[in-house]
């Protein structure tokens, strides 16, 4: 049996993700930010508020991981939490004013790393690559949804 990691979509995607995270983390560190915060940051960048459950769903992150991420972000002064005025069990999460002030710098860093990552591809290859990644993630998400038991199935 011959295994070639360079011919494995999963391995290469994971490797690329680790390299992206390292590059972004290195540039975000001076802002007190990390790549692990980016899914929350992008979900809240429009200035709106979301619940933890909405953030976990939108980011595709498990609830316990999202809870830990939000706790770290709150500790670092990057988010605020507000109880819902009508249902005190519901908490709305927003980016803090400090995080919003850094939004342009964070976006610029992400753009810079993405540009560097795609620099070896021409514009057509970049579009094809991003389109293909979109199809891969859609296929994997669909397969995951099909594999998850529905409440009625239990």
Secondary structure, 3 states (H helix, E strand, C coil): CCCCHHHCHHHHHHHHHHHHHHHHHHHHHHHCCCHHHHHHHHHHCCCCCECHHHHHHHHCCCHHHHHHHHHHHHHCCCEEEEECCCCCCCEEEEECHHHHHCHHHHHHHHHHHHHHHHCCCCHHHHHHHHHHHHHHHHHHHHHHHHHCCCHHHC
